[in-house]
Amino acid sequence: MAKLGSKKRPAVVRVQTMEKAQEILDLCNEHGWQVVVGLEEDKPEDISDVERLLNLEIKAPSPRITLDLPSKIGRNAPCPCGSGLKYKKCCGKDDIK
């Protein structure tokens, strides 16, 4: 199934005023979502698709930063902190007994 807000599956909303329709269009354009807005003054508003898209955006996990460090640092290897000392004389001093 296509992603909500895409060209194949646009968000569908129903509003009662032209101002609300423009507000929804501006919001969707800002986020790059495709939307179909129906202006029906005699029916209740339904903006649940746009609300769902906003909730998905809030709940999306933030990108994680990963460090590419070796799994184990040798005692005689240079310390990864950049001090220029050997690991055993710097940050690894407490690890070695």
C-alpha positions in Angstrom: 0.0 0.0 0.0 1.2 3.5 -0.9 2.3 5.9 1.8 -0.3 8.4 3.1 0.3 11.8 1.6 1.9 10.5 -1.6 0.7 10.9 -5.2 -0.7 7.4 -5.2 -2.5 7.9 -1.8 -3.1 11.6 -1.1 -4.5 12.8 2.2 -8.3 13.5 1.9 -9.8 16.3 4.0 -13.2 18.0 4.1 -13.5 21.6 5.4 -16.3 24.1 5.7 -14.5 27.4 4.8 -12.1 28.5 2.2 -9.7 29.9 4.8 -9.4 26.5 6.5 -8.9 24.9 3.0 -6.0 27.3 2.3 -4.5 26.6 5.7 -4.5 22.9 5.1 -3.1 23.4 1.6 -0.3 25.6 2.9 0.6 23.1 5.7 0.7 20.1 3.2 2.8 22.0 0.7 5.2 23.0 3.4 5.7 19.3 4.3 5.6 18.0 0.7 2.4 16.0 1.2 -0.2 15.5 -1.5 -3.7 16.4 -0.4 -7.3 16.6 -1.8 -9.4 19.2 -0.1 -13.1 19.2 -0.3 -15.1 22.3 0.5 -18.5 21.3 1.9 -20.2 23.9 4.1 -23.1 21.6 5.1 -21.0 18.6 6.3 -18.7 18.3 9.4 -15.0 18.9 8.9 -12.7 15.8 8.6 -9.0 16.5 8.7 -8.0 13.2 10.2 -5.6 12.3 7.4 -3.6 15.4 7.9 -3.6 14.9 11.7 -2.3 11.4 11.1 0.5 12.7 9.0 1.4 15.2 11.6 1.5 12.5 14.3 3.6 10.3 12.1 6.1 13.1 11.7 6.3 13.8 15.4 6.8 10.1 16.3 9.4 9.5 13.6 12.7 8.6 15.2 15.5 11.1 15.1 18.6 10.1 13.2 21.1 8.4 15.4 24.7 9.3 15.4 27.1 6.4 15.4 30.7 6.4 16.0 32.9 4.1 13.9 35.3 3.0 16.6 37.1 -0.3 16.7 35.5 -2.9 19.0 38.7 -3.2 21.1 41.6 -0.9 21.4 45.0 -2.4 21.9 47.1 -1.4 24.9 49.9 0.0 22.7 47.6 1.6 20.1 47.4 5.4 20.1 44.5 6.7 22.3 41.4 7.5 20.3 40.9 10.7 22.3 43.7 12.3 20.3 46.1 13.0 23.1 49.0 11.4 21.2 49.7 9.0 24.1 49.4 5.3 24.1 46.0 4.0 25.2 47.5 2.3 28.2 49.0 5.6 29.5 45.9 7.7 28.8 42.2 6.7 28.8 43.0 3.0 29.3 45.0 3.6 32.5 42.0 2.7 34.7 41.2 -0.5 32.7 44.6 -2.0 33.2 45.3 -3.6 36.6 
